[in-house]
Amino acid sequence: MDSQKAPTRALKVANKVKRKELFVQHKKDKDKKRREERLQRKKEEDRNPELKTARLAKNAPKTLDQKRVWDDVDDDSLGVIFPTLFTDIPPPTPKILVTTSLNSTLHEEAHLLTTLFPNSNYIPRSSHRYGHKYSLRDICKFCIGRDYTAVVLLKEDSKKPTGMSIVHLPSGPTFHFSISNWVEGKKLPGHGNPTNHYPELLLNNFKTPLGLLTAKVFQTLFPPAPEFQGRQVITLHNQRDYIFVRRHRYVFRDKRATEKSVVAADGEKMKGVEQIRAGLQELGPRFTLKLRRVDKGIGRAGSEGDDATQWEWKAKMEKDRKRFNL
C-alpha cells in the first residue's frame, strides 16, 4: 500500500472501521520508513563522524538568547555617574536595614530577607495615628548616621510581596524591582534550614551596563569573604531580564554508577573530577525579580537633575523580543 495515498483514501472511505484500518496502516508505514531512515543515517554517521557533527550544527535550535541584539554602548561612564559603587576603595562590611511599607503584614517575609542578607535586621513600620510616618528618605537619613550600607524596602499587595526597593547608602542609587513567584523555604519539597554563615554569591548573565550596575548593587549586599564551611550559595540568574533568586546548600560526594561525569561547556569530561558529583538542597526563599526603575539618588524624591531617573521600564521595550536590558 502506498503510504502517501493512505490519508486521502482513509478520509474518503465511508466505512468507519475500514477508514480506521487504513489510517493505522498509514501510521505504521510512516513510522517504519522513519525508523529505516534513522538506522541508515546512524550507520553512515558511524563510518563518518563528521556527518553527525554537520547535522547537529545545522539542526541547532535558535533561541531568543542566541538571536539577541546588542547595543553598542560604553560602560566606562558608570564610574562617573555612580562613584560610590565603582571605586577602588574596598567596600565596608554590609550592614542592611530591612523594612516594609506602612502598616504592612509581611513580617514573616521580612524576617526571611534578614536570613538571606547577612548582617541585616528588620524594623517594622507603623501608620498609627500617634506615630510618625517616616518616609524612605527619613529612614535613609537615620541609617546613614548609624553606618548602614543599604536599605531594603519590601512592598505588598493583598498580603503578598509584590515589590522590593534597594537603596545604596549614603547617596544612592535606588533600584525598584517587582516580585513574582514568591515561595517560602518551608513550602519547598526537601528543603533545608539556613545557617548564619556568610554565603557565596553567583551572578549570572549580567552583561549590559545596566546589568553590570544591577549586579554591582547586589554584590554590595553580601560580604566579599564567604564562609565556605557553611556550604551555602545564593544565585542570581538573569534570563531575559528576569532575575531568579535561589539559595542552596551544596555537598561534594562520590559519583554513583548510574550517574554521568561532570562535563565542561564544550561537552568534554572535566579532568580530575570524574568520580565526584555535587548535591544541592534548596533552602529558600525563592522568588523572581524584574527591574522597573533606577533612580540616581535616594528614591525619586531624593534624585535631582535631568538624569534623576537613570532608567525606567516601559511596555514598548518588550516589543522587540530579541532586545534585552540586562
N, C-alpha and C positions, 0 to 999 in steps of 0.2 A: 504493500500500500504506500502511495506517495505521501510523505509526511507533510508536504507543503499544501496539499489539497484537502487534507483531513478536516481542518476547521471549517472550510466552506461547505463541505459535504455534511458535516455534523450539524451545521446551522439549518440546512435545507431539509434534512430528514424529518418527516412528520412523527415517526415513532419515537417516543421518549427514551425507551430502553436502547434502541439502536443508536440514537443520537449520543447517548452517554457512552456506549461502547466505542463509537468512532472517536470521540474526544479523548477517552482514556488511552486508546491505541495511539493517537497522535502525540499525547504527552510522553508515552513510553518511547516512541521512536525519537522524539526530540531529545529526551534525556540520554538515550543510547548514543545518539550522534554526538552530543556534547561530551559524553564520557570518553568516547573514542578519540575525539579531538584533543581532549586533555591528556590522555595517556600518550598519544603520539607526540604532543608537544613536550611532555616530560622526557620521553626517550631522546628527542633531539637536543633538549637542553642538557641532559646528562652527558651527551657526547661533546657538546659545545656550550660551556657555562656562560659565554658572552651573550648568547641569545637570551638567557634568563635576565641578565643584568639590563640588557636593552629593553626587554619587555617591561620590567618593573619601573625603569626610568620613564618609559612612555606612558604607563598607566598610573603614574604617581598622582594622587588626588591633590587638587589645588584648593586650599583653604583660604579663608579671608585673611589669615595671618600671612600667608605666602604672597597674597596679592596686595599687601599693604603698601600704601602710597606714603612716602616720606617727604617731609617738608625740609627745605634747605634753610636751616636756621642755625645760629651760633649760640652755644650755651655759655660762652665766656662772660656774658652780661649778668649772669646770675649772681656772681660775687659782688658786682657793683650795686645791684638792686637790693640784695639781702646780705649785707656784710656780716651780720651776726651768725648766719648759718654757714657761709662758705668763708672760713678763716683758717689760718694756720695754727691758731692758738688751740690747744686741746680743750674740748668742751668740758664743763663741770659735770659732776655726778648728777644724773637726773633726779629731780625732786618734783613730783607731779601732784597737783590737786585735782581730784575728780568731783564734779558736782553735776547737778541736773537742772532742768528748767523749774520755774516756780511751781510749788505745790505738786511736785512730781510723785508718782507712785513707783518709780523704778529704783527702789532702794536695793533690792537684791541684785539687779543687773549692774548697778553702780559698784557694788561690792565685788562683783565678778571682774570688773575692769581693774580694780585695785590689785587683784591677783594676777592680772595679765601684764600690767605695767609695774615694774619694780619701783620701790621707794615712793609709793603713792598712797594717799589717804583720801577718804570720802567725807565731804561735808555737805549735808542736805541743805536745800534752800526752802524757805517758807514764805508764803504770802499772807501771813497772819496780820490782822488789822493793827496790832500793836508792834509788829515787826517792821524793820526797814527792808524794803525790796531792793536789794543791791543788784545793780546791773553788772554785765560782764566786765565792763571797764573798771568798775569799783572793785570787783573781785580780783582783777589782774593787778590793780594798784596794791591791794592787800598782799598778794602773793609776791610781788617784786620786793617789798620790804622784808620778806621772810625767806628770801633766797630760793623761791620756787623757780623752776626752769620751764614749766608748761602748765597749762590749764586745759582739762578735758571736760567739755560740757555735753552731757547726754540729753537728747530730746526725745519726747514721746508723743504718741498719738494712739488713743484707745487703749491705754495702758500697755503699749508695746513700744520698744525702742525703734525710732524711725530716723534719727539723725544724730550726728556727732560733730562737734566743733573742737578743733585743736588750736590753741593759741600758744605760739612760741614766745617766751618772755626773754628780755624785757620789752621789746618793741615790735613784735610780730615776726612773721606774717600769721594770718589766721586762715585755717583750712576748714571748709564746711563740707561734710560728707552726708550722704543719705545711707541709711542702714536697711538691709533686707535680709531675709532668711536667718533670723537670729535663732540659735538653738543653744540652750544651756548645756553645760557639760554633763549634768546628771541625767539628761534625756538621751544621751548618745549611747548606743549599744556597746558594751565592753569598755566603757570609759575608765580612765584612771583619775587619780586625785593629784592636783599640782602641789609642788613644794615651793619653798621660799628661795630657791636657788635662782641666780641670775640666768635667764635663758639665752640661748644662741638665737641670732636673728638672720633670717634668709629673706632677701629682697629680690624677687624675680621679675624680669621683663619690664623694668622701668628704663626707657630708652630715650625719650624726648626730653628737652629742657624742663618742661612741666613735670614729666615723670621723675626726673632726677631731683627736682625740688621737693616733690611729694615724698620720695624715698628718703631724702635727707631729713625731713621733719620727723618721719617715723624713726629714723636712726637716732635722733636726739632723745627719744623717749626711752631708750634702753641703754644700760651701762655698756661701755666698749669692751669690758673684760668679763665674758660669761664664765659661770662656774660649771665646768664640764662634768663634775661629779653628779650634778642634778640630771644630766642627760635630757634636758628639755630644750625644745627648739620651737620658735614661733616663725611661721611662714606667712609672708605677704606676697601673694602671687597675683600679678596683674595680667589679665587676659581680656582684650577688647574693652579696656577702660573700666573693667570691674575688678576690684581688689578683694581677693578671697583671703580671709584671715583664718588661720588654723594654728592650733598648738598641740604638739605631740611630745611623747617621751619615747626615746629610741633605745634599743639594746642590740648589741652585736652577738650573734650566735652562729653555731655551725650550720652549714647548708645541709638540708635533708636530701635524701637520694632522689626524691621526686621533683626537686626544685632545680631551676636553671641557675647558672652562674651569673654574676653581675657583669653587664656589658657596658661599654663606653658609648659615646654618641655615634661613633661610626659602626656600631654593631659588633665589634670585636670584644672578646673577653678581656677584662682588666687583669693585668698580671699582679700576682701577689695576694689576691682576694678571691681566688677561685672557690675556696671552701668556706667562705664567710658570707652571711646574709644579715641584713638589718631588719629587726622587727619594730613596728610602730604601734603605739597605743595613743589614741586621741584623748586629750584632757579637756578640751573645750574652754571657753565657749567658741562656737563657730558662727561667723556672720560674714556678710558681703558689704563692701563699701563702694560708693560711687562718688567721685569728686564733683561738687556742684559749684563752688566758688572759692576764689583765693583773694583775700584782702591783704593789702600791703602792711597795714598796721594792726591794731587790736580791734578786730571787728570792723564792720562797715562804718560805724560812727567814729571810730578812732583812726580811720585812714583819711588822709588829706591829699589833695592834688588831683591832677588829671589821671594819674595812674593809681588811684586809690584801690580800684578793683583790678587786680592784675589779670584775672581770668574768671569767666563765668560761663557755665554750661547753658546752651540754648538748644532747643529742639532741632533746629535746622542743621546742627553739627552732625547729626546721625543720618542725614540724607544720603551721604556717600558712605556706605558701609565699609569701604576699604581704607578709610582715613581714621586714625585714632589719635587721641590727645596725649595719652600717657606712654 
